[in-house]
Amino acid sequence: MKKELISVCVASYNSASTILETLESILAQTYGAEYIELLISDDASTDHTASIVDEWICEHKSKFQRLVFIKHEYNVGVTKNFNSLWKAASQRWIKSIAADDILMPECLKKNIDFVYERNVESVVFSKMQAFNSNADNSHHNLEEYPSVFQQNVLQSDRKRQYSYLINAGGLAVAPSSFINRELLAKVGFADERFPMIEDYPLWIKIIESGHKFYFLNEVTVNYRKGNSVSQSTSLLFNVRHFLQHLTIELMLTNKKISFLNKIRKYIYMMMVLCVYVFFDAKPSTLSRFIYRLGLLVKPYWLADKLSKR
């Protein structure tokens, strides 16, 4: 069978210290760089990300089927940054990755084999190995994502997937996504009303369009944890990310969930807002207690946590 070309989309912002690892992991794919359309989009980084990418492209451009580097003149946000990549991609399947994560060597091969074996026309998610970097730039492995509970959801029918998605408030799978480009175009790509969160509203649109998700039970991505759009090492949570997530819940899912889960979500959000208002989201004994109490009330949080091992 003739090998299909695959679009690999890399979204970067101030990624000077990590993007080379990301790009080298794409170059090292066992699928073959000659079968990869590589697209990189930088969201007006203020560090040396763009010059690092330019230098890397000069050395490796000839190895890829096609290579495109999009440089935004001003910061457009995560969602628009990914959309610019997805709209520029020309192949049927898209592997997206942030410029601080790493593809496992057989990531593309395993995903494309899976979609052909299962006749998939939507989205494939897979396992991710979380890690952080030590002072000497070595990697320290943390937990795997998604939780066993979420894995079971992803292997179930569309109705259960939808119920979990809108009640739990998302899925811990975005870095592993392998997406059909035709479907992305059909649903209008990611919702740019939410510039910091490209994945959750997109998953809602895909499920509501009549499609379901699929799960590949293999680790295909190394996911770097640390300060990011959704994470913070100095705060209990990223405040701007939480507030945008709250907006999504109010605009997209509030009227679609049960009364009980709606109350549970309100309690969770109010407790998190209290941590923000009274503690600036900074960790302390009391703020941690309030924040964790809120998480316990949040739909599915405890089930996810208990199924991690």
Backbone as a ProteinNet text record, in pm:
[ID]
protein_1_A
[PRIMARY]
MKKELISVCVASYNSASTILETLESILAQTYGAEYIELLISDDASTDHTASIVDEWICEHKSKFQRLVFIKHEYNVGVTKNFNSLWKAASQRWIKSIAADDILMPECLKKNIDFVYERNVESVVFSKMQAFNSNADNSHHNLEEYPSVFQQNVLQSDRKRQYSYLINAGGLAVAPSSFINRELLAKVGFADERFPMIEDYPLWIKIIESGHKFYFLNEVTVNYRKGNSVSQSTSLLFNVRHFLQHLTIELMLTNKKISFLNKIRKYIYMMMVLCVYVFFDAKPSTLSRFIYRLGLLVKPYWLADKLSKR
[TERTIARY]
83.9	0	87.8	53.5	128.5	111.7	224	217.2	152.8	67.6	-4.5	77.2	78.6	144.9	65.3	134.4	71.7	119.4	26.7	62.5	95.5	211.4	248.2	253.7	172.7	157.9	216.4	311.1	379.8	344.6	281.2	245.4	345.3	405.3	508.6	479.2	527.1	529.3	635.1	737.1	848.4	900.1	930.6	968.9	1116.5	1198.7	1339	1412.4	1375.9	1448.8	1401.2	1289.2	1231.7	1203.8	1192.5	1140.6	1233.3	1363.3	1453.9	1426	1396.2	1360	1234.6	1138.2	1014	1041.5	1115.5	1142.9	1226.7	1323.5	1406.1	1323.6	1222.6	1136.5	1050.9	1019.2	943.9	1035.2	1155.8	1253.7	1285.6	1280.7	1319	1205	1089.9	977	1011.6	981.1	1007.3	922.5	816.4	730.4	806.2	906.9	989	956.7	1057.4	1035.9	987.2	1022.6	981.4	830.8	762.2	617.1	546.2	619.8	565.6	559.7	442.9	428	438.7	547.3	572	533.8	443.4	400.8	429.1	493.6	528.9	469.6	405.4	349.6	394.8	460.5	508	420.8	374.4	277.6	347.6	431.8	502.8	584.4	666.9	752	843.4	869.9	959.7	1100.6	1120.3	1254.3	1312.1	1403.6	1470.9	1411.1	1285.9	1223.2	1233	1196	1190.5	1327.4	1431.4	1564.3	1615.5	1581	1618.8	1552	1423.3	1349.7	1405.9	1434.6	1490.9	1620.1	1706.7	1833.8	1811.8	1717.4	1687.7	1629	1543	1482.1	1587.8	1683.5	1790.7	1863.8	1878.7	1953.5	1868.8	1737	1656.8	1540.6	1519.4	1401.7	1391.6	1502	1500.8	1457.4	1455	1420.8	1269.1	1192.4	1047	977.8	858.5	778.7	747.7	713.9	682.9	707.8	758.9	783.3	740.4	654.1	600.4	624.4	673.4	693	611.3	507.5	419.9	467.8	491.4	535.3	429.5	357.9	257.7	326.1	276.5	337.7	300.3	187.3	145.4	83.9	73	24.8	-124.3	-159.6	-299.3	-366.3	-288.7	-345.1	-333.1	-347	-328.1	-423.9	-551.2	-652.9	-627.8	-604.9	-580.4	-447.5	-351.5	-222.3	-240.8	-316.8	-345.1	-430.3	-529.7	-613	-532.1	-434.9	-352.7	-277.1	-236.8	-169	-265.1	-378.9	-475.1	-529.8	-549.8	-601.4	-494.3	-367.3	-257.8	-221.7	-261.7	-230.3	-306.2	-241.1	-303.8	-332.3	-290.7	-307.5	-432.1	-471	-596.3	-588.4	-471.2	-454.9	-353.5	-387.2	-304.6	-262.9	-134	-81.3	-37.5	-103.2	-71.5	12.9	101.5	186.2	232.8	238.8	295.2	447.7	513.3	657.9	738.5	675	751.2	725.6	647.5	620.7	703.6	703.2	790.4	710.5	724.1	660.1	746.2	682.2	752.2	788.7	897.5	945.3	841.7	748.2	649.3	511.2	506.4	377.9	296.6	354.1	279.3	241	334.2	306.8	193.4	196.5	92.4	-43.8	-46.8	-174	-232.3	-150.2	-202.5	-242.3	-167.2	-205.8	-341.1	-360.8	-485	-604.5	-592.8	-708.6	-745.4	-645.5	-677.1	-737.9	-687.3	-740.5	-885	-918.2	-1052	-1143.8	-1094.9	-1172.3	-1219.6	-1128.1	-1159.1	-1163.3	-1261.5	-1273	-1285.3	-1249.1	-1267.7	-1138.4	-1130.3	-1015.9	-969.2	-838.1	-778.1	-700.6	-725.9	-645.4	-565	-456.9	-373.3	-314.5	-231.3	-169.5	-57	-32.8	76.3	157.9	288.1	376.4	416.3	366.5	403.4	545.6	615.7	751	782.7	885.6	942.3	1093	1154.6	1297.7	1375.3	1484.8	1574	1671.5	1749.7	1844.4	1944.3	1978	2073.8	2005.5	1876.5	1795.4	1755.9	1785	1735.3	1586.8	1518.1	1373.7	1340.1	1244.1	1193.4	1047.5	1018.5	882.5	788.6	668.3	563.4	452.3	327.1	217.9	185	106.1	54.2	-85.3	-118.6	-252.9	-307.4	-440.1	-543.9	-558.8	-642.2	-668.2	-734.8	-731.1	-796.7	-946.1	-1005.4	-1147.8	-1173.3	-1089.1	-1105	-1076.1	-980.9	-953.1	-1078	-1146.7	-1270.2	-1377.5	-1386	-1481.7	-1449.7	-1321.2	-1279.7	-1299.9	-1314	-1339.2	-1487.5	-1570.9	-1714.5	-1787.2	-1919.8	-1996.4	-2000.9	-2050.8	-2052.7	-2133.8	-2246.5	-2332.6	-2259.3	-2185.9	-2111.7	-1996.6	-1931	-1822	-1872.2	-1986.4	-2043.3	-2081.8	-2146.1	-2187.7	-2067.3	-1963.2	-1842.4	-1780.7	-1767.7	-1700.8	-1762.5	-1894	-1957.5	-1976.2	-1981.2	-1994.7	-1859.6	-1757.3	-1624.1	-1551.8	-1589.7	-1525.4	-1399.9	-1396.2	-1282.1	-1223.1	-1115.9	-1042.5	-893.3	-816.3	-671.8	-600.5	-624.5	-576.3	-522.4	-537.8	-510.9	-374.4	-263.9	-133.8	-123.8	-212.3	-206.1	-293.7	-369.2	-471.7	-416	-486.9	-459.2	-591.2	-600.9	-730.8	-747	-865.5	-901.2	-925	-850	-859.1	-996.2	-1055.7	-1187.8	-1290.5	-1277.8	-1369.2	-1344.7	-1217.6	-1185.7	-1251.8	-1240.4	-1301.2	-1453.7	-1509.6	-1655.1	-1712.4	-1644.1	-1695.7	-1647.7	-1572.8	-1530.5	-1404.8	-1321.9	-1196.7	-1223.9	-1120.9	-1136.4	-1208.6	-1275.1	-1358.2	-1270	-1251	-1159.4	-1216.9	-1339.3	-1391	-1316.9	-1247.5	-1175.5	-1026.8	-952.8	-814.9	-714.8	-745	-649.3	-678.7	-798.6	-840.2	-891.9	-807.3	-846.7	-915.9	-889.9	-932.2	-1075	-1110.9	-1239.4	-1358.5	-1370.4	-1483	-1480.2	-1360.4	-1349.8	-1402.2	-1368	-1418.3	-1571	-1626.6	-1772.7	-1833.3	-1774.5	-1827	-1819.1	-1710.4	-1692.8	-1795.9	-1814.6	-1913.6	-2054.5	-2084.9	-2218.5	-2242.9	-2136.3	-2152.3	-2190	-2191.9	-2231.7	-2118.2	-1995.6	-1879	-1844.6	-1763.1	-1714.8	-1562.2	-1503.6	-1358.9	-1314.4	-1187.7	-1127.4	-1002.9	-967.6	-854	-752.9	-628.6	-515.8	-441.9	-438.9	-384.1	-231.5	-166.2	-20.1	25.6	143.1	202.1	263.4	213.2	263.5	329	310.2	361	418.9	529.2	581.4	534.4	458.3	392	464.5	519.4	598.6	506.3	519	441.5	525.9	458.2	528.2	443.7	504.5	429.3	382.2	252.9	195.4	64.1	-10.7	-140.1	-231.6	-230.5	-324.1	-259.8	-126.4	-57.4	29.4	60.3	151.4	220.1	350.3	422.5	423.3	388.8	390.9	252	147	9.1	-66.8	-179.4	-260.2	-324.7	-347.9	-404.6	-375.6	-381.1	-364.9	-496.7	-495.3	-618.3	-688.4	-615.6	-676.8	-736.3	-666.7	-716.7	-845.4	-848.1	-968.6	-1086.5	-1064	-1172.6	-1226.7	-1137.9	-1186.5	-1262.6	-1215.8	-1287.1	-1426.2	-1435	-1564.4	-1657.7	-1603.3	-1682.3	-1734.9	-1650.8	-1692.7	-1808.1	-1795.5	-1901.7	-2034	-2028.9	-2151.1	-2212	-2127.1	-2175.8	-2213.8	-2140.4	-2157.6	-2222.6	-2204.7	-2250.2	-2351.7	-2372.4	-2454.4	-2595.8	-2653.9	-2791.9	-2802.3	-2688.5	-2688.1	-2660.7	-2634.6	-2601.9	-2714.5	-2713.3	-2819.4	-2815.2	-2929.3	-2937.7	-2835.5	-2820.3	-2726.4	-2583	-2542.4	-2406.4	-2384.9	-2493	-2483.4	-2452.8	-2521.3	-2495.6	-2353.3	-2309.2	-2173.3	-2068.7	-2092.6	-1999.3	-1997.7	-2114.6	-2121.5	-2043.8	-2060.7	-1989.3	-1838.7	-1795.5	-1652.3	-1599.7	-1671.6	-1625.5	-1623.7	-1723.1	-1726.8	-1609.1	-1575.2	-1463.7	-1330	-1317.3	-1194.9	-1186.9	-1299.7	-1301.2	-1264.7	-1307.1	-1269.3	-1117.3	-1057.6	-911.5	-844.2	-902.6	-848.1	-866.6	-987.3	-1018.5	-943.1	-938.7	-883.2	-735.7	-687.5	-549.1	-465.3	-523.7	-454.5	-405.5	-474.3	-441.4	-306	-251.7	-122.1	-141.3	-49.3	-65	-40.1	-129.7	-115.7	-197.1	-188.6	-263.9	-413.4	-465	-608.8	-651.6	-573.6	-611.7	-609	-510.5	-505.5	-627.3	-666.2	-781.4	-908.6	-931.2	-1051.2	-1050.4	-934	-923	-949.6	-890.4	-909.7	-1051.2	-1111.7	-1251	-1341.2	-1310	-1384.6	-1369.3	-1246.7	-1221.4	-1299.2	-1311.3	-1385.3	-1532.1	-1586.1	-1725.8	-1743.1	-1640.5	-1648	-1683.9	-1777.9	-1818.3	-1699.5	-1691.2	-1593.2	-1450.2	-1420.3	-1281.2	-1229	-1306.7	-1262.9	-1250	-1343.6	-1336.4	-1209.9	-1175.1	-1051.5	-929.3	-931.3	-815.8	-794.5	-901.4	-890.5	-850.6	-868.3	-836.1	-699.6	-620.6	-492.1	-396.1	-401.9	-306.8	-364.7
-120.1	0	125.5	222.4	346.7	423.7	475.1	549.7	686	722.6	849.5	959.5	1076.9	1191.3	1237.4	1284.6	1331.1	1472.3	1558.6	1693.8	1691	1742.8	1758.7	1908.6	1954.4	2096.5	2128.6	2220.8	2258.3	2402.2	2422	2555.8	2601.1	2716.7	2763.3	2902.4	2925.8	3060.2	3060.7	3142.5	3150.1	3010.5	2934.2	2794.1	2769.8	2872.5	2863.2	2748.8	2719.8	2618.4	2475.7	2460.9	2327.1	2287.9	2384.3	2353.1	2262.7	2268.7	2180	2032.8	2002.8	1865.4	1820.9	1912.7	1881.9	1854.1	1941.6	1926.5	1802.3	1775	1655.6	1528.2	1531.3	1413	1389.2	1495.6	1482.3	1428	1481.1	1434.5	1287.1	1240.3	1102.1	1002.4	1043.8	952.8	834.6	715	595.4	595.1	672.6	682.1	741.5	826.4	887.4	1033.7	1120.8	1264.3	1297.5	1214.2	1239	1222.5	1163.6	1148.3	1246.7	1347.9	1445.2	1583.9	1646.3	1788.3	1859.6	1932	1995.3	2142.4	2180.5	2319.8	2369.1	2483.8	2543.9	2683.5	2718.2	2852.8	2912.5	3027.5	3094.6	3216	3222.8	3324.9	3450.5	3510	3634.5	3620.2	3517.9	3495.3	3614	3639.4	3749	3698.6	3566.8	3511.7	3477.8	3383.6	3353.7	3232.6	3201	3084.7	3091.2	3203.7	3215.1	3193.9	3252.5	3237.5	3094.4	3028.6	2888	2801	2826.7	2750.2	2777.8	2903.6	2938.5	2861.2	2855.3	2785.1	2635.3	2578.9	2435.5	2404	2491.9	2471.8	2471.3	2562	2568.1	2434.3	2367.7	2242	2122.5	2126.5	2004.7	2015.3	2129.5	2149.1	2045.8	2010.4	1919.2	1777.7	1745.1	1609.6	1586.3	1695.1	1684.1	1701.6	1647.3	1662.8	1810	1881	2024.5	2081.9	2205	2267.6	2413.6	2452.9	2588.6	2646.1	2770.5	2837.9	2966.4	2969.5	3086.1	3169.3	3297.7	3386.9	3495.5	3488.2	3590.4	3719.2	3831.4	3960.7	4007.4	3959.9	3993.1	3868.2	3866.6	3749.3	3729.2	3613.1	3586.5	3487.7	3422.8	3325.2	3182.7	3089	2947.3	2900.3	2936.5	2885.4	2930.8	3058.7	3109.9	3058.6	3038.2	2984.2	2843.5	2758.9	2624.9	2630.8	2719.4	2730.1	2768	2856.4	2895.9	2776.3	2685.4	2562.7	2467.8	2443.4	2347.6	2393.4	2522.5	2574.1	2567.4	2577	2570.7	2427.1	2330.8	2189.4	2140.3	2055.7	2008.2	1858.6	1788.9	1643.8	1601.4	1476.7	1425.1	1410	1375.3	1355.2	1453.6	1505.8	1607.4	1559.8	1563.6	1541.8	1676.7	1722.3	1852.2	1832.8	1928.6	1920.8	2059.9	2085.2	2211	2201	2314.8	2318.4	2292.3	2229.4	2183.1	2035	1970.8	1827.5	1749.2	1616.8	1532.3	1413.9	1387.6	1270.4	1146.6	1038	910.3	868.5	791.7	760.7	700.4	619.3	554.5	619.6	743	812.5	814.9	862.3	874	737.8	645.3	511.6	443.7	450.6	385.3	449.3	581.2	649.3	619	625.3	601.9	455.4	364.1	222.5	202.4	270.1	257.1	306.1	422.5	475.9	386.9	321	230.5	100	49.4	-76	-59.4	60.1	82.7	165.2	204.2	290.4	418.2	482.4	603.2	724.4	812.1	935.3	1057.6	1044.5	1157.5	1190.1	1150.6	1185.1	1062.1	1044.1	938.7	1006	959.6	999.7	879.3	904.3	796	834.4	748.5	776.2	878.4	951.7	1047.9	1022	1027.9	1017.3	1157.8	1200.9	1332.9	1329.2	1441.4	1450.9	1596.4	1615.8	1749.5	1741.9	1855.5	1860.4	1891.2	1818.6	1844.3	1956.5	1997.8	2107.2	2076.3	1948.8	1909.8	1877.6	1917.4	1895.3	1749.3	1661.7	1525.4	1524.5	1417.4	1410.5	1321.4	1366.1	1288.5	1254.1	1125.7	1084.2	1098.2	1142.6	1157.9	1057.2	1095.8	1002.4	994.5	894.4	883.1	943.5	998	1048.8	977.6	970.9	1008.9	902.9	932.5	836.2	711.2	603.7	479.7	503.8	586.9	618.7	685.8	784.2	851.5	757.6	667	568.7	485.5	444.8	366.6	448.8	578.5	666.4	676.1	692.1	708.4	581.6	468.5	342.8	304.5	396.1	369.9	439.8	443	500.9	653.6	713.1	858.9	924.9	863.5	921.7	934.6	830.4	836.7	936.1	940.4	1035.4	1179	1207	1342.4	1379	1286.3	1311.6	1341.9	1260.5	1284.5	1419.2	1446.6	1567.7	1693.2	1707.7	1832.5	1839.7	1724.6	1726.8	1743.1	1674.9	1683.1	1810.2	1868.6	1992.8	1970.6	1860.8	1837.7	1699.5	1679	1553	1583.6	1503.9	1526	1451.2	1494.7	1418.7	1503.8	1636.3	1721	1697.8	1683.8	1664.6	1536.4	1441	1313.2	1311.6	1416	1412.2	1391.2	1309.1	1279.9	1302	1409.9	1461.2	1459.1	1423.3	1428	1573.7	1621.5	1762.4	1798.2	1706.4	1732.8	1757.8	1683.9	1703.5	1839.5	1876.7	2008.6	2119.6	2108.9	2210.1	2207.4	2087.1	2072.1	2141.8	2132.7	2193.2	2337.4	2388.8	2528.6	2552	2447.7	2456.4	2495.7	2534.4	2566.5	2700.9	2716.8	2835.1	2949.7	3052	3161.4	3261.2	3237.7	3318.7	3288.3	3173.8	3131	3117.6	3227.6	3229.2	3143.9	3106	3027.8	2878.5	2838.5	2698.4	2653.1	2584.9	2542	2406.5	2321.8	2182.6	2156.2	2198.8	2163	2204.2	2331.4	2365.9	2289.2	2257.1	2180.7	2039.1	1974.8	1838.9	1840.4	1945.2	1956.1	1963.8	2048.1	2062.5	1931.4	1858.5	1732.1	1628.9	1615.2	1519.8	1560.5	1689.4	1736.2	1726.7	1711.8	1695.5	1551.8	1462.7	1324.6	1225.1	1272	1183.6	1141.5	1037.9	993.5	992.5	975.6	967.5	821.5	799.8	666.9	673.1	558.4	554.9	449.5	491.7	405.6	380.5	256.7	222.9	208.5	316.9	322.1	462.1	472.5	603.8	656	767	823.6	960.1	1021.3	1156.9	1168	1239.3	1281	1423.6	1442	1569.4	1640.8	1757.5	1832.5	1910.5	1886.1	1960.4	2074.3	2180.1	2297.3	2418.7	2536	2656.8	2654.1	2669.7	2667.6	2742.7	2733.9	2802.1	2751.7	2621.3	2564.4	2531.8	2528.4	2486.1	2598.9	2590.2	2685.6	2616.8	2638.4	2577.9	2668.3	2796.4	2889.8	2919.7	2881.8	2903.6	2771.6	2768.1	2647.7	2620.5	2724.8	2710.5	2838.1	2827.5	2943.6	3021.3	3141.4	3217.3	3249.9	3301.7	3339.9	3217.9	3106.3	2984.2	2939.6	2946.2	2906.2	2995.6	3126.8	3218.9	3196	3163.3	3133.4	3001.3	2904.8	2777.7	2800.7	2887.2	2922.6	2982.8	3067.9	3128.3	3021.8	2924.9	2815.7	2738.2	2708.5	2633.2	2709.4	2838.5	2918	2932.2	2940.7	2963.9	2835.7	2726.3	2608.1	2486.8	2470.6	2344.8	2361.3	2481.8	2502.9	2446.1	2458.6	2414.5	2268.7	2200.7	2064.3	1957.3	1996.8	1900.1	1890	1784.9	1762.7	1869.3	1885.7	1985.7	1957.2	1829.9	1794.4	1829.4	1792.7	1823.2	1972.5	2042.8	2188	2250.3	2203.1	2251.8	2218.4	2095.7	2054.9	2142	2174.1	2260.8	2401	2453.7	2587.1	2592.5	2489	2485.5	2482.4	2396.2	2388.4	2523.9	2588.2	2714.8	2824.4	2826.5	2927.5	2910.6	2786.6	2762.7	2800.4	2772.1	2812.1	2963.6	3029.1	3175.7	3235.5	3170.6	3216.4	3210.1	3103.4	3090.3	3201.5	3238.3	3346.1	3481.4	3509.6	3640.7	3664.9	3563.4	3584.4	3544.4	3462.6	3415.1	3439	3505.8	3526.4	3395.5	3286.4	3152.1	3101.6	3168	3125.3	3011.7	2915.7	2801.2	2835.6	2791.5	2797.6	2681.6	2656.1	2544.4	2560.1	2682.2	2704.9	2707	2775.1	2783.3	2645.2	2563.6	2427.3	2346.8	2363	2289.6	2327.4	2458.2	2504	2455.9	2466.9	2427.5	2277.7	2196.7	2051.2	2009.7	2081.5	2053.7	2080.8	2188.4	2218.7	2109.8	2059.6	1952.7	1826.2	1797.6	1679.1	1685.3	1806.7	1825.6	1818.8	1856.6	1863.1	1726.4	1721.8	1593.4	1517.2	1391.1	1294.3	1313.8	1422.2	1445.4	1332.1	1290.8	1187	1052.5	1022.5	898	894.9	1007.8	1014.9	993.3	1059.1	1053.4	911.7	845.4	711.4	607.7	639.5	541.4	564.6	655.6	688.4	572.5	490	377	250.8
0	0	0	-85.3	-91.5	38.3	92.5	217.9	196	290.7	284.4	349.9	288.7	350.4	472.4	574.3	698.3	728.9	771.3	814.9	963.8	999.5	1140.2	1168.7	1265.1	1294.7	1432.2	1435.8	1559.2	1594.5	1711.2	1757.6	1863.8	1841.5	1935.4	1988.2	2109.2	2168.3	2277.2	2260	2355.3	2390.4	2285.1	2300	2268	2283.8	2244.2	2313.1	2436.8	2513.5	2485.3	2412.3	2394.4	2250.5	2159.9	2026.5	1945.9	1970.4	1896.4	1928	2054.8	2091.1	2017.3	2007.1	1936.1	1788.6	1724.7	1581.9	1553.4	1638.6	1618.1	1634	1721	1737.6	1614.4	1542.2	1416.4	1307.3	1300.7	1202.8	1221.3	1347.4	1380	1365.9	1313.7	1299.6	1208.4	1254.9	1173.8	1046.5	1044.4	925.5	807.5	839	735.4	713.2	726.9	708.3	568.4	469.5	331.5	311.7	411.1	404.7	498.8	542.3	637.2	574.7	586.2	557.4	692.2	715.4	845.2	839.4	931.2	941	1083.1	1093	1221.8	1225.5	1336.1	1349.6	1482	1473.6	1594.6	1625	1750.1	1789.9	1843	1757.9	1791.4	1919.4	1924.7	2042.6	2067.5	2196	2233.1	2264.1	2253.4	2271.8	2133.4	2125.5	1999.1	1926.6	1955.7	1891.9	1739.7	1681.3	1534.8	1470.8	1528	1469.4	1483.6	1593.9	1613.3	1507.6	1482.8	1382.1	1242.6	1212.3	1081.4	1055.2	1155.3	1140	1120.2	1195.8	1184	1046.6	997.4	865.8	756.3	763.6	663.5	653.6	766	769.2	725.1	753	736.4	637.5	577.3	492.4	381	319.8	204.8	240.4	369.8	412.6	418.2	416.4	429.7	294.7	284.5	163.2	139.2	245.9	239.2	376.8	382.7	511.9	505.1	598.9	603.6	742.9	748.8	876.9	876.3	959.8	972.8	1091.7	1068	1175.5	1195.6	1306.2	1335.3	1380.3	1331	1364.2	1503.9	1554.6	1690.9	1752.6	1885	1955.5	1929.4	1873.5	1837.6	1932.3	2019	2112.5	2060.4	2150.9	2119.1	2010	2021.7	1929.4	1786.3	1766.9	1632.1	1577.9	1665.6	1623.6	1565.3	1635.6	1583.7	1456.8	1454	1334.7	1211.3	1228.2	1113.3	1057.1	1144.9	1102	1031.9	1093.6	1039.9	904.8	889.1	762.2	652.5	691.4	593.5	557	641	614.5	491.6	412.5	288.7	288.7	394.9	397.1	475.1	456.8	514.8	666.3	717.4	861	917.7	1036.4	1102.1	1240.3	1265.5	1401	1454.2	1559.8	1619	1744.2	1767.7	1886	1925.5	2055.4	2104.4	2100.8	2095.2	2075.5	2201.8	2300.3	2417.3	2444.9	2358.7	2372.3	2270.4	2283.3	2202	2147.8	2018.8	1959.6	1983.6	2022	2028.2	1885.9	1867.2	1731.3	1637.5	1690.5	1604.1	1612.5	1660.6	1677.4	1547.6	1440.6	1314.9	1259.4	1262.3	1208.5	1284.1	1416.3	1495.9	1472.9	1459.8	1437.6	1300.5	1197.2	1062.3	1044.1	1104.2	1099.7	1167.8	1281	1357.2	1277	1210.1	1137.5	1018.8	958.6	848.1	898.7	1010	1065.5	1111.4	1166.5	1222.3	1131.2	1015.3	925.1	994.1	1064.1	1140.4	1047.1	1069.9	990.2	1080.8	1207.4	1298.8	1373.3	1500.4	1585.1	1660.8	1666.8	1748.7	1861.3	1984.9	2099.2	2145.4	2215.3	2265.4	2400.5	2454	2583.4	2570.2	2679.1	2685.2	2811.3	2799.2	2914.6	2957.9	3073.7	3124.4	3178.6	3165.7	3218.2	3251.7	3330.5	3345.5	3328.5	3308.8	3281.5	3409	3429.2	3540.9	3505.1	3602.5	3580.7	3469.5	3451.6	3347.7	3214.7	3203.3	3082.3	3060.5	3154.6	3145.3	3181.4	3144.1	3165.9	3284.5	3361.8	3475	3447.3	3427.9	3395.8	3514.7	3485.5	3585.3	3553.4	3563.5	3538.9	3390.1	3353.7	3217.8	3212.2	3097	3068.6	2944.8	2929.7	3025.6	3134	3233.5	3340.3	3283	3358.9	3315.8	3293.4	3377.3	3362.1	3226.9	3192.1	3062.8	2946.2	2963.7	2858.9	2829.4	2937	2919.4	2848	2881.4	2815.1	2666.1	2633.1	2493.9	2411.1	2478.9	2408.4	2409.3	2457.9	2464.7	2350.2	2356.2	2246.7	2254.7	2148.1	2136.2	2247.7	2286.2	2389.2	2522.1	2561.2	2686.8	2676.7	2562.2	2542.1	2557.8	2497.9	2503.8	2646.9	2717	2854.5	2943.4	2928.9	3009.3	2974.8	2846	2799.6	2857.8	2847.7	2890.6	3041.8	3107.9	3254	3323.1	3272.6	3333.5	3293.9	3181.6	3138.6	3057	2981	2893.6	2908.5	2832.4	2832.5	2835.5	2909.8	2920.4	2808.8	2684.7	2569	2454.6	2459.7	2343.1	2277.6	2353	2286.8	2205.2	2229.9	2157.8	2032.8	2006.4	1902.4	1761.5	1686.5	1546	1474.4	1394.6	1352.5	1200.7	1158.1	1017.1	975.8	877.1	839.1	780.4	705.4	647.5	757.6	866.7	979	1045	1059.8	1115.9	1034.7	902.7	816.2	826.6	835.7	843.5	966.4	1081.2	1204.2	1222.3	1124.7	1132.6	1212.8	1226.8	1302.4	1448.7	1521.2	1663.5	1679.4	1792.4	1818.5	1869	1785.7	1818.9	1918.3	1964.6	2075.4	2204.4	2207	2326.9	2292.7	2294.4	2242.2	2318.2	2442.1	2521.5	2522.7	2480.1	2490.3	2353.9	2278.8	2145.5	2144.4	2245.6	2237.8	2285.8	2406.3	2465.4	2378.5	2333.4	2244.9	2112.6	2064	1939.3	1957.4	2069.3	2094.5	2102.7	2163.3	2172.2	2032.1	1946.2	1809.7	1732.4	1750.3	1677.6	1720.8	1852.1	1903	1858.5	1866.4	1828.9	1679	1600.6	1455.6	1418.6	1519.7	1496.1	1495.9	1517.4	1518.4	1661.6	1674.1	1804.4	1803.8	1921.8	1935.8	1938.8	1906.3	1912.1	1998.9	2057.3	2149.5	2109	2090.8	2061.5	2192	2236	2367.8	2363.7	2322.9	2315.1	2354.8	2414.5	2442.7	2312.5	2263.3	2137.3	2154.6	2272.7	2295.6	2435.9	2447	2576.9	2600.8	2708.2	2737	2850.5	2821.2	2919.6	3013.5	3142.6	3242.2	3297.2	3340.1	3393	3367.8	3363.8	3334.1	3189.7	3169.6	3035.7	3039.2	2929.9	2925.7	3036.7	3061.5	3159.2	3292.9	3298.7	3419.3	3474.6	3602.5	3664.8	3781.3	3793.2	3905	4027.5	4011.3	4123.4	4178.7	4104.6	4146.9	4147.7	4218.5	4220.5	4084.6	4008	3873.7	3796.7	3662.5	3576.5	3576.8	3631.3	3652.8	3521.4	3423.9	3296.5	3225.8	3234.1	3172.9	3241.3	3374.9	3447.5	3411.4	3404.7	3374.2	3233.1	3139	3004.5	3002	3079.8	3090.5	3149.1	3246.6	3306.2	3200.6	3115	3007.8	2911.7	2878.5	2790	2851.8	2981.5	3049	3043.7	3068	3070.2	2930.7	2829.1	2692.9	2619.2	2644.5	2560.6	2627.9	2758.2	2819.2	2931.1	2980.2	3099.5	3086.7	2967	2947.5	2904.8	2892.6	2837.8	2942.6	3067.4	3171.3	3272.8	3352.8	3451.2	3560.1	3628.7	3735.3	3845.8	3883.6	3989.5	3951.1	3829.6	3786.8	3765.9	3730.2	3718.1	3854.8	3958.7	4095	4138	4108.9	4145.6	4076.1	3949.6	3876.9	3936.1	3970.2	4029.8	4160.9	4244.6	4372.6	4348.9	4256.5	4222.4	4174.9	4083.7	4028.9	4133.9	4222.3	4328.2	4425	4455.1	4547.2	4482.8	4354.1	4284.1	4274.7	4248.7	4244.5	4380.1	4488.3	4622.4	4641.1	4591.6	4600.4	4520.6	4409	4326.6	4394.9	4443.7	4501.3	4632.4	4719.2	4853	4866.1	4773.5	4785.2	4659.1	4557.5	4429.4	4368.6	4400.1	4349.5	4399.5	4501.2	4555.4	4656.3	4657.5	4747.8	4894.5	4979.2	5124.8	5179	5307.3	5365	5340.7	5365.6	5351.5	5204.2	5118.9	4977.6	4912.9	4948.6	4894.8	4938.6	5065.7	5118.8	5043.1	5022.6	4953.5	4808.5	4744.8	4604	4586.2	4673	4661.2	4697.1	4790.8	4825	4704.4	4633.8	4512.4	4407.5	4391.1	4294.5	4328.9	4457.5	4500	4457.6	4451.8	4413.5	4261.8	4187.9	4041.7	3983	3887.7	3828.5	3769.2	3803.9	3751.3	3802.1	3874	3913.9	4001.2	4102.3	4192.6	4119.7	4031.8	3954.8	3870	3808.6	3730.6	3819.2	3933.9	4023.5	4076.3	4116.2	4172.7	4068.8	3941.2	3836.5	3772.9	3826.8	3765	3766.3	3869.5	3879.4	3817.8
[MASK]
+++++++++++++++++++++++++++++++++++++++++++++++++++++++++++++++++++++++++++++++++++++++++++++++++++++++++++++++++++++++++++++++++++++++++++++++++++++++++++++++++++++++++++++++++++++++++++++++++++++++++++++++++++++++++++++++++++++++++++++++++++++++++++++++++++++++++++++++++++++++++++++++++++++++++++++++++++++

